[in-house]
Structure formats: structure tokens, C-alpha cells
Amino acid sequence: MEMVPESEIQDEVILKQQREIEKEVAEIHPLIGNIQPLTCLLKEYMDDPIYTNKLTKLADVYRSLRRVRPDGNCFFRGFGFSYFEKLLDNEEEWKKFQAIVMGTKDQLISQGFPKFTLEDFFDSFMEVVNRLGGEGKMDAEELSRIFNDAGTSDYLVVYLRLVTSGQLQKEEDFYQNFLEGGKSMREFCQQEVEPMYRESDHMHAIALGSALKVGIRVVYLDRGEITTSPPEHDFPEDCTPSVYLLYRPGHYDILYK
């Protein structure tokens, strides 16, 4: 009888454990949750004086939050839902965004992204964007259903990842300064931007905001001095924010003023 290498057995065990964790996370956390008062976070950190103080200060500026599933896609999913929700109430901005997104497919194809694969994600993304205004406009409830349907929601995330990758590579000379470890920009995008479930940082935010002309403000719930308010950063720099996200180590949720 042929023996199965121990490394393969270990890989299978790890994959099984990973699938079980993912299933548990999916059962506890919807992809996009309902709006909750920001003070709900105080209960989570009631034994942590630093976070309690910072959240109290944060509650003076922001009234509520919407949780996003912590699956590594939370930045892109949170950005997409938050901005699409805003566009439902702003016809003029929706038309501008629609035109910007229309141009992204040809831009990405010109950069060498495979047309056949790209079109599928672009069409799904555009189908949702087209219904954020005009005659066939959806309501907020339908938008929530779309973002909580794993198939559609993940397609939206994939396209946002591709747009981000395209921007990083198009402006490689600028973004190369942020890279560490001797990776090329293409390698970084293939390993850290385009794959699902990879976490995002400020470089992803700058690139996505720049590509789609959308200002993003990230509020960082950090462990700095207890008396200070959580720091805020806008991406790209000097933008007018349309999307507000709360960052806790490794995770983003949506904020509302």
C-alpha cells in the first residue's frame, strides 16, 4: 500500500481546519451587518480603559457603524457597500461614478489583464452600479441583499481588487516606495491585492480611492495615549471623504456620522 506523505496529510488537516473556521465566521457574521449604535463597541472593550476612552471620543463624531465580515475582504466590501449606499441618494455623483467605472475595463485590458476573465467581473459590477440610480434604481434593502449574497458580493470585491491592482501598476513609480522585501509591483499585486481574503492597508486605500475618484477616511482605533482621539487618515491625501471606515487591527467596519 502506497504511503501518503506526511506533509500532504498536514496540508489536508490545515485546510480542513481553515474551512471549519471560515464556516464558523460565516455563521456568526453576515457579509454586511445592520446599522448599530457606535456605543455597542463599548461593551466589547468595557475592560479596556484605552479603547473605552477612545471610543467615547469617537462617539462624539460618529453615531453608528455597520459591521463587515472579518474575512480579509472587509476593506473592499465595506468600501463598496458604503459608497454604493451613498450613491443611492446622489444622482449626480452616481452618473459621474458610472462614467468612471465604464472606463476601467479598457484601461485594465490595455495593461494586460485577461479580457475574458475581466469582462465577467466587470459586467457583474456594472450591473449593480447601473441600478444605483435612474429608472431601475434599487432601494437600500435590495443593496443589502446584494452585498449579503456571497456570489454577487464576491464578484464586486474581485472587481474592486482588480481596479486597485491596475492603479498600483499604472502608477508603479509612486507606489514602489511603499513596498518592502524586494518584491516587484506585479508580484505584490498577484500575491497581496488580486487574491480574495488578503488583507488591505493604506496602499490599497490610496490606489482604490485614486482610481475611482472616491475619498476614503479611515479612523484607526489604536493603543496610543489614552487621552488622544483615534487618528484619522484620508486616502488619497487631501480628498473630500465619501466613505468612512473604522480600522481595528486586521479589520475594517463602516462608520456613519
Kinemage of the C-alpha trace (Angstrom):
@kinemage 1
@onewidth
@group {chain A} dominant
@subgroup {mainchain}
@vectorlist {calphas} color= white
{ca met a 1} P 0.000 0.000 0.000
{ca glu a 2} L 1.355 3.393 -1.014
{ca met a 3} L 2.055 5.730 1.885
{ca val a 4} L 0.698 9.284 1.757
{ca pro a 5} L 3.488 11.805 2.522
{ca glu a 6} L 3.150 13.354 5.991
{ca ser a 7} L 3.322 16.886 4.509
{ca glu a 8} L 0.212 16.175 2.412
{ca ile a 9} L -1.671 14.901 5.464
{ca gln a 10} L -0.700 18.045 7.378
{ca asp a 11} L -1.842 20.237 4.471
{ca glu a 12} L -5.215 18.472 4.423
{ca val a 13} L -5.613 18.933 8.184
{ca ile a 14} L -4.792 22.642 7.895
{ca leu a 15} L -7.252 23.083 5.019
{ca lys a 16} L -9.969 21.268 6.963
{ca gln a 17} L -9.379 23.480 9.987
{ca gln a 18} L -9.420 26.581 7.778
{ca arg a 19} L -12.742 25.563 6.209
{ca glu a 20} L -14.229 24.957 9.657
{ca ile a 21} L -13.075 28.405 10.841
{ca glu a 22} L -14.493 30.043 7.698
{ca lys a 23} L -17.819 28.243 8.236
{ca glu a 24} L -17.929 29.381 11.863
{ca val a 25} L -17.162 33.008 10.881
{ca ala a 26} L -19.846 32.896 8.165
{ca glu a 27} L -22.455 31.647 10.639
{ca ile a 28} L -21.677 34.384 13.172
{ca his a 29} L -21.037 37.336 10.840
{ca pro a 30} L -23.167 38.335 7.839
{ca leu a 31} L -21.138 39.779 4.948
{ca ile a 32} L -22.683 43.184 5.709
{ca gly a 33} L -24.472 43.676 9.027
{ca asn a 34} L -27.220 46.030 10.137
{ca ile a 35} L -26.538 49.540 11.423
{ca gln a 36} L -25.753 49.588 15.160
{ca pro a 37} L -25.057 52.456 17.562
{ca leu a 38} L -21.325 53.019 17.875
{ca thr a 39} L -21.673 52.593 21.624
{ca cys a 40} L -22.153 48.838 21.055
{ca leu a 41} L -18.347 48.632 20.782
{ca leu a 42} L -18.030 49.943 24.331
{ca lys a 43} L -19.443 46.623 25.566
{ca glu a 44} L -16.699 44.744 23.722
{ca tyr a 45} L -13.971 46.845 25.337
{ca met a 46} L -15.515 47.576 28.733
{ca asp a 47} L -12.418 46.146 30.482
{ca asp a 48} L -10.026 48.115 28.289
{ca pro a 49} L -9.646 51.731 29.534
{ca ile a 50} L -7.642 52.875 26.473
{ca tyr a 51} L -10.197 51.670 23.905
{ca thr a 52} L -13.124 52.758 26.094
{ca asn a 53} L -11.813 56.299 26.265
{ca lys a 54} L -11.062 56.448 22.538
{ca leu a 55} L -14.487 55.064 21.601
{ca thr a 56} L -16.160 57.639 23.840
{ca lys a 57} L -14.326 60.378 21.944
{ca leu a 58} L -15.188 58.719 18.621
{ca ala a 59} L -18.883 58.676 19.538
{ca asp a 60} L -18.803 62.494 19.615
{ca val a 61} L -18.187 62.463 15.843
{ca tyr a 62} L -19.717 59.218 14.567
{ca arg a 63} L -23.160 57.960 15.547
{ca ser a 64} L -23.170 54.362 14.311
{ca leu a 65} L -21.379 51.578 12.498
{ca arg a 66} L -22.139 48.652 10.244
{ca arg a 67} L -20.074 45.521 10.783
{ca val a 68} L -18.424 43.772 7.846
{ca arg a 69} L -17.488 40.085 7.921
{ca pro a 70} L -13.849 39.707 9.056
{ca asp a 71} L -12.712 37.517 6.160
{ca gly a 72} L -9.832 39.525 4.685
{ca asn a 73} L -12.160 41.215 2.184
{ca cys a 74} L -13.614 43.668 4.701
{ca phe a 75} L -11.877 46.762 3.301
{ca phe a 76} L -13.173 46.246 -0.252
{ca arg a 77} L -16.620 45.023 0.809
{ca gly a 78} L -17.012 47.833 3.324
{ca phe a 79} L -15.884 50.426 0.781
{ca gly a 80} L -18.251 49.081 -1.898
{ca phe a 81} L -21.328 48.956 0.296
{ca ser a 82} L -20.692 52.313 1.944
{ca tyr a 83} L -20.151 54.171 -1.315
{ca phe a 84} L -22.977 52.442 -3.203
{ca glu a 85} L -25.311 53.284 -0.314
{ca lys a 86} L -24.317 56.932 -0.627
{ca leu a 87} L -24.871 56.925 -4.408
{ca leu a 88} L -28.494 55.848 -3.893
{ca asp a 89} L -29.090 59.362 -2.528
{ca asn a 90} L -26.973 61.298 -5.015
{ca glu a 91} L -27.984 61.010 -8.681
{ca glu a 92} L -25.337 63.411 -9.947
{ca glu a 93} L -22.473 61.645 -8.195
{ca trp a 94} L -23.848 58.291 -9.386
{ca lys a 95} L -23.663 59.427 -13.025
{ca lys a 96} L -20.048 60.546 -12.583
{ca phe a 97} L -19.118 57.250 -10.923
{ca gln a 98} L -20.904 55.288 -13.632
{ca ala a 99} L -18.760 57.016 -16.276
{ca ile a 100} L -15.543 56.377 -14.315
{ca val a 101} L -16.298 52.672 -13.907
{ca met a 102} L -17.170 52.358 -17.598
{ca gly a 103} L -13.614 53.398 -18.429
{ca thr a 104} L -11.915 50.947 -16.094
{ca lys a 105} L -12.370 47.840 -18.249
{ca asp a 106} L -10.496 49.177 -21.286
{ca gln a 107} L -7.815 50.617 -19.014
{ca leu a 108} L -7.224 47.242 -17.366
{ca ile a 109} L -7.241 45.387 -20.702
{ca ser a 110} L -4.676 47.856 -22.061
{ca gln a 111} L -2.490 46.974 -19.056
{ca gly a 112} L -2.569 43.290 -19.980
{ca phe a 113} L -5.336 41.946 -17.747
{ca pro a 114} L -7.032 38.985 -19.497
{ca lys a 115} L -10.137 40.242 -21.315
{ca phe a 116} L -12.185 37.049 -20.985
{ca thr a 117} L -11.853 36.876 -17.188
{ca leu a 118} L -12.104 40.616 -16.677
{ca glu a 119} L -15.346 41.066 -18.632
{ca asp a 120} L -17.238 38.667 -16.403
{ca phe a 121} L -16.389 40.609 -13.246
{ca phe a 122} L -16.826 43.979 -14.959
{ca asp a 123} L -20.303 43.068 -16.254
{ca ser a 124} L -21.436 41.934 -12.785
{ca phe a 125} L -20.034 45.091 -11.196
{ca met a 126} L -21.577 47.364 -13.816
{ca glu a 127} L -24.947 45.641 -13.495
{ca val a 128} L -25.126 46.693 -9.844
{ca val a 129} L -23.717 50.198 -10.484
{ca asn a 130} L -26.325 50.830 -13.206
{ca arg a 131} L -29.092 50.211 -10.691
{ca leu a 132} L -27.866 52.741 -8.124
{ca gly a 133} L -29.787 55.454 -9.987
{ca gly a 134} L -32.075 56.042 -12.952
{ca glu a 135} L -35.364 54.298 -13.720
{ca gly a 136} L -34.416 50.857 -12.424
{ca lys a 137} L -32.931 52.208 -9.195
{ca met a 138} L -32.801 49.731 -6.317
{ca asp a 139} L -33.543 50.607 -2.706
{ca ala a 140} L -31.271 50.258 0.333
{ca glu a 141} L -32.861 46.941 1.279
{ca glu a 142} L -32.024 45.401 -2.100
{ca leu a 143} L -28.472 46.757 -1.905
{ca ser a 144} L -28.080 44.994 1.436
{ca arg a 145} L -29.414 41.750 -0.072
{ca ile a 146} L -26.959 42.003 -2.979
{ca phe a 147} L -23.981 42.518 -0.689
{ca asn a 148} L -25.083 39.617 1.519
{ca asp a 149} L -25.391 37.249 -1.435
{ca ala a 150} L -21.946 35.631 -1.392
{ca gly a 151} L -21.736 35.037 -5.157
{ca thr a 152} L -22.610 38.577 -6.237
{ca ser a 153} L -20.843 40.236 -3.313
{ca asp a 154} L -17.587 38.406 -4.006
{ca tyr a 155} L -17.720 39.379 -7.696
{ca leu a 156} L -17.955 43.022 -6.626
{ca val a 157} L -14.970 42.566 -4.315
{ca val a 158} L -12.929 40.871 -7.055
{ca tyr a 159} L -13.503 43.751 -9.459
{ca leu a 160} L -12.513 46.319 -6.836
{ca arg a 161} L -9.345 44.298 -6.234
{ca leu a 162} L -8.574 44.280 -9.978
{ca val a 163} L -9.117 48.052 -10.230
{ca thr a 164} L -6.768 48.531 -7.263
{ca ser a 165} L -4.144 46.273 -8.831
{ca gly a 166} L -4.395 48.161 -12.113
{ca gln a 167} L -3.895 51.518 -10.379
{ca leu a 168} L -0.904 50.273 -8.389
{ca gln a 169} L 0.779 49.014 -11.540
{ca lys a 170} L -0.137 52.060 -13.614
{ca glu a 171} L 1.421 54.388 -11.011
{ca glu a 172} L 4.174 51.942 -10.090
{ca asp a 173} L 6.849 54.627 -9.716
{ca phe a 174} L 4.879 56.251 -6.895
{ca tyr a 175} L 3.680 53.119 -5.076
{ca gln a 176} L 7.006 51.275 -5.337
{ca asn a 177} L 8.210 53.426 -2.418
{ca phe a 178} L 5.746 51.642 -0.114
{ca leu a 179} L 6.932 48.133 -0.980
{ca glu a 180} L 9.204 46.102 1.258
{ca gly a 181} L 11.165 42.905 0.799
{ca gly a 182} L 12.360 43.463 -2.747
{ca lys a 183} L 9.084 42.434 -4.427
{ca ser a 184} L 8.166 43.865 -7.797
{ca met a 185} L 4.820 45.672 -8.009
{ca arg a 186} L 3.444 42.904 -10.232
{ca glu a 187} L 4.426 40.266 -7.664
{ca phe a 188} L 2.877 42.300 -4.865
{ca cys a 189} L -0.399 42.668 -6.771
{ca gln a 190} L -0.546 38.988 -7.681
{ca gln a 191} L 0.113 37.933 -4.082
{ca glu a 192} L -1.445 40.652 -1.915
{ca val a 193} L -4.072 42.556 -3.930
{ca glu a 194} L -5.816 40.380 -6.500
{ca pro a 195} L -6.399 37.198 -4.422
{ca met a 196} L -9.507 37.081 -2.250
{ca tyr a 197} L -9.150 37.081 1.546
{ca arg a 198} L -5.881 39.046 1.513
{ca glu a 199} L -5.944 41.942 3.984
{ca ser a 200} L -5.590 45.551 2.854
{ca asp a 201} L -3.612 48.523 4.100
{ca his a 202} L -3.124 52.206 3.281
{ca met a 203} L -1.579 51.436 -0.116
{ca his a 204} L -4.730 49.615 -1.251
{ca ala a 205} L -6.852 52.525 0.016
{ca ile a 206} L -4.821 55.193 -1.794
{ca ala a 207} L -4.882 53.226 -5.060
{ca leu a 208} L -8.612 52.399 -4.976
{ca gly a 209} L -9.606 55.927 -3.973
{ca ser a 210} L -7.417 57.403 -6.717
{ca ala a 211} L -8.657 55.021 -9.428
{ca leu a 212} L -12.367 55.606 -8.720
{ca lys a 213} L -12.097 59.262 -7.585
{ca val a 214} L -13.631 58.435 -4.201
{ca gly a 215} L -12.288 59.862 -0.940
{ca ile a 216} L -11.838 57.370 1.906
{ca arg a 217} L -11.368 58.309 5.558
{ca val a 218} L -10.015 55.576 7.817
{ca val a 219} L -10.285 56.055 11.585
{ca tyr a 220} L -7.714 53.990 13.473
{ca leu a 221} L -8.701 52.577 16.837
{ca asp a 222} L -5.161 52.303 18.163
{ca arg a 223} L -3.475 51.819 21.515
{ca gly a 224} L -1.849 55.260 21.581
{ca glu a 225} L -2.139 57.611 24.533
{ca ile a 226} L -5.382 57.158 26.445
{ca thr a 227} L -6.253 60.874 26.252
{ca thr a 228} L -5.983 61.180 22.467
{ca ser a 229} L -8.756 60.752 19.908
{ca pro a 230} L -8.358 57.940 17.372
{ca pro a 231} L -6.239 59.225 14.450
{ca glu a 232} L -7.903 59.701 11.059
{ca his a 233} L -6.252 59.463 7.636
{ca asp a 234} L -7.737 60.377 4.263
{ca phe a 235} L -6.921 58.416 1.098
{ca pro a 236} L -5.877 59.875 -1.270
{ca glu a 237} L -4.386 62.690 0.786
{ca asp a 238} L -6.361 65.979 0.821
{ca cys a 239} L -9.507 64.321 -0.580
{ca thr a 240} L -13.082 65.019 0.497
{ca pro a 241} L -14.161 61.751 2.157
{ca ser a 242} L -17.262 59.932 0.905
{ca val a 243} L -16.548 56.642 2.678
{ca tyr a 244} L -15.783 56.338 6.398
{ca leu a 245} L -14.212 53.157 7.756
{ca leu a 246} L -13.178 52.161 11.267
{ca tyr a 247} L -9.956 50.173 11.425
{ca arg a 248} L -9.158 47.867 14.289
{ca pro a 249} L -6.062 45.660 13.933
{ca gly a 250} L -6.683 43.463 10.871
{ca his a 251} L -10.271 44.591 10.288
{ca tyr a 252} L -12.484 47.335 8.804
{ca asp a 253} L -16.113 48.245 9.588
{ca ile a 254} L -18.277 51.041 8.120
{ca leu a 255} L -18.786 54.266 10.088
{ca tyr a 256} L -21.687 56.754 9.899
{ca lys a 257} L -21.740 60.351 11.063
